[in-house]
């Protein structure tokens, strides 16, 4: 389920409404974690198991680094290398084997793996540069946050913590209004610009030899506009949902 899907757009008002009816902060975090699990698992349990495995392994690395002051840098480096290996295995394993003449069935691509592995790498880098221990609860509260887990943007723990101070005064209606406005802007970028360009240029990319230079030049320019509108639109939608919460 993507942020621009009809299912998500129809569910969003209910998700936001239920969230703000839960006045206890801990219950809200549990609710967001459950919504995230459903959001990822909507495409299949495989994606959810990969997320749980990567997150669980990272939690073990963080705990080990917190317990061993003398070896924490080595442990953190090992964790970062492990995350990079996981990402490269899913993304480039079959391509690497093809370079040496071996044909391997490409593995399934877990939803959002590029985003949450880079987010976790950022966590470990921040932990290696700071003397403060990194708690599992802080990591879970950020990573199990469905708005940007599948489509970005990549968020650093430092900026996330600064935007979620304890005891802050919540201006619910103002945040929901601003967030809804940002979400709608992003949705229009994605659907009315990016998707529209993709549909109009698809015949050109399917049979480029049947089109002249002008059509090919327009398709190339359209591709970059589509790419910008796609990423920018998803970023606006993710930020909008986050602001509403």
C-alpha positions in Angstrom: 0.0 0.0 0.0 1.5 3.3 -1.0 0.7 6.8 0.3 -0.9 7.7 -3.0 -3.2 4.6 -3.2 -6.9 5.0 -3.0 -7.0 2.6 0.0 -4.6 4.7 2.0 -6.3 8.0 1.1 -9.6 6.6 2.3 -8.2 5.2 5.5 -6.1 8.2 6.4 -8.9 10.2 8.1 -9.8 7.2 10.3 -6.1 6.6 11.1 -5.6 10.2 12.2 -8.9 10.3 14.1 -8.2 7.2 16.1 -4.7 8.3 16.9 -5.8 11.6 18.5 -8.6 9.8 20.4 -5.8 7.9 22.2 -4.6 10.5 24.6 -1.9 8.4 26.3 1.5 8.8 24.5 2.6 5.2 25.0 -0.7 3.9 23.6 -0.3 6.2 20.6 3.2 4.7 19.9 1.8 1.2 20.2 -1.0 2.1 17.8 1.5 3.6 15.3 3.6 0.4 15.5 0.5 -1.8 14.7 -0.5 0.5 11.8 3.1 0.2 10.5 3.0 -3.6 10.7 -0.3 -3.6 8.8 1.0 -1.1 6.3 4.0 -3.2 5.5 2.3 -6.5 5.7 -0.4 -5.4 3.3 1.8 -6.5 0.4 2.8 -9.8 2.1 4.2 -11.2 5.3 7.6 -11.6 3.6 8.1 -7.8 3.8 7.2 -7.7 7.4 9.5 -10.6 8.3 12.5 -8.8 6.6 11.7 -5.6 8.5 11.5 -7.5 11.8 14.7 -9.3 11.2 16.7 -6.3 10.2 15.3 -4.3 13.1 15.8 -7.1 15.6 19.4 -7.5 14.6 20.1 -3.8 14.9 18.6 -3.8 18.4 21.0 -6.5 19.4 23.9 -4.4 18.0 22.7 -1.4 19.9 22.3 -3.3 23.2 25.8 -4.9 22.8 27.3 -1.4 22.1 25.6 0.1 25.2 26.9 -2.7 27.4 30.5 -2.8 26.2 32.2 0.6 26.4 35.6 -0.7 25.4 34.3 -2.5 22.2 31.4 -0.3 21.2 33.1 1.2 18.2 33.9 -2.3 16.8 30.4 -3.5 17.5 28.8 -0.5 15.8 31.1 -0.9 12.7 30.1 -4.5 12.5 26.5 -3.5 12.6 26.9 -1.0 9.9 28.7 -3.5 7.7 25.9 -6.0 8.3 23.2 -3.6 7.2 25.2 -2.7 4.1 25.6 -6.4 3.3 21.8 -7.0 3.7 21.0 -4.1 1.4 23.5 -5.1 -1.2 22.3 -8.7 -1.1 18.7 -7.8 -1.9 19.6 -5.1 -4.4 22.6 -6.4 -6.3 23.2 -10.1 -5.6 21.9 -11.4 -8.9 23.6 -8.6 -10.8 26.9 -9.5 -9.1 26.6 -13.2 -10.0 25.7 -12.3 -13.6 29.1 -10.5 -13.9 30.9 -13.8 -13.5 28.5 -15.7 -15.8 26.2 -17.2 -13.1 22.4 -16.9 -13.5 20.7 -16.5 -10.1 17.0 -15.9 -9.6 16.7 -12.3 -8.2 15.5 -12.2 -4.6 12.2 -10.5 -3.8 12.7 -6.8 -3.0 11.4 -6.0 0.5 9.3 -2.9 0.6 11.2 0.1 1.9 14.5 -1.8 2.6 16.6 1.0 1.1 15.0 3.6 3.4 15.0 1.7 6.7 18.5 0.3 6.3 19.9 3.8 5.6 17.9 5.1 8.6 19.4 2.4 10.8 22.9 3.1 9.5 22.4 6.7 10.4 21.3 5.7 13.9 24.5 3.6 14.4 26.7 6.4 13.0 25.1 8.9 15.4 25.6 6.4 18.2 29.3 6.0 17.4 29.8 9.8 17.5 27.9 10.3 20.8 28.7 9.1 24.3 25.0 8.9 25.1 23.5 5.4 25.0 20.9 4.8 22.3 17.8 3.1 23.7 15.8 0.6 21.7 12.6 2.5 22.5 13.8 5.6 20.7 14.8 3.6 17.6 11.5 1.7 17.5 9.5 4.9 17.9 11.1 6.3 14.8 11.5 3.3 12.6 8.0 2.0 13.2 6.5 5.1 11.7 4.6 4.2 8.5 4.5 7.6 6.7 8.2 7.5 5.6 9.1 3.8 6.0 8.3 2.8 2.5 9.0 6.0 0.5 11.2 8.2 2.6 12.5 10.7 3.3 15.5 9.4 5.2 15.3 10.9 8.7 18.1 11.3 11.3 17.5 10.4 14.9 18.8 13.8 16.1 16.2 15.8 14.0 13.5 13.3 14.9 14.1 13.7 18.7 14.2 17.5 18.4 10.7 17.4 16.8 9.3 15.2 19.5 10.2 16.7 22.9 8.4 15.4 25.9 5.7 17.5 27.4 5.2 19.7 24.3 2.0 21.5 23.8 0.0 19.9 21.0 -1.9 22.2 18.6 -3.9 19.4 17.1 -6.1 21.2 14.7 -3.4 23.4 13.4 -1.0 20.5 12.8 -3.7 18.4 11.2 -4.7 21.3 8.9 -1.1 22.0 7.8 -0.3 18.3 7.4 -3.4 17.7 5.3 -2.5 20.6 3.1 1.0 19.2 2.6 -0.4 15.8 1.9 -2.7 17.1 -0.8 0.0 19.0 -2.5 2.2 15.9 -2.6 -0.7 13.8 -3.8 -1.3 16.2 -6.7 2.4 16.1 -7.6 2.4 12.3 -7.6 -0.9 11.7 -9.4 -1.5 14.7 -11.6 2.2 15.2 -12.7 4.3 12.1 -12.2 1.8 9.5 -13.0 0.3 11.5 -15.9 3.8 11.9 -17.5 4.5 8.2 -17.0 1.4 7.3 -18.9 2.0 9.7 -21.7 5.6 8.8 -22.2 5.2 5.0 -21.8 4.6 4.4 -25.6 7.8 6.3 -26.4 9.9 4.2 -24.1 8.3 1.0 -25.3 9.2 1.7 -29.0 11.7 4.6 -29.2 12.6 3.7 -32.8 9.2 4.7 -34.0 9.5 8.3 -32.8 11.4 11.3 -34.0 14.0 13.4 -32.2 11.4 15.9 -30.9 9.3 13.2 -29.2 12.4 11.5 -27.7 13.7 14.8 -26.4 10.3 15.6 -24.8 10.2 12.1 -23.3 13.7 12.6 -21.8 12.7 15.9 -20.3 9.4 14.4 -19.1 11.3 11.6 -17.3 13.3 14.1 -15.2 10.1 16.1 -14.4 8.4 12.8 -13.5 11.3 11.7 -11.3 11.3 15.0 -9.4 7.5 15.1 -9.0 7.5 11.5 -7.8 10.1 11.9 -5.1 9.0 15.4 -4.1 5.3 14.3 -4.0 6.0 11.3 -1.8 8.2 13.5 0.5 5.4 16.0 0.9 2.8 13.3 1.6 5.1 11.6 4.2 5.8 15.0 5.9 2.1 15.8 5.8 1.0 12.6 7.5 3.8 13.0 10.1 2.6 16.6 10.8 -1.0 15.4 11.3 0.3 12.9 13.9 
